[in-house]
């Protein structure tokens, strides 16, 4: 899958073309508003247009670097 195909699939997911709109609502109801124009949905981050000039939905996750462990919110913390 190319980056463009992933972007198209992600858009389709959140527009109810991959799963039922009710399931999309359940997914988005789990969002956590970070208070800075972004929100985290388990596995996804939604960034409002005020932050980057256009709405963005992207995959989220933590990649621990040596000497760190992923925290529950996904940001590495020192071990």
C-alpha angles and dihedrals in degrees: 000000000000124000089253092052090049090051091050091048092048091051090048090049094055093042092057097252095117100037131016115284088243089059090049088053090051090050095048092044087069091062121128114212109222091197093234101087093280133094131193122225113184102277093002140071122208116203119193123230092251090070102046103009093254134049112266131190114189139168116266133201144127127262109194116217122209110292094021136090126205114257121219091261091053101253115122116247128196114268 
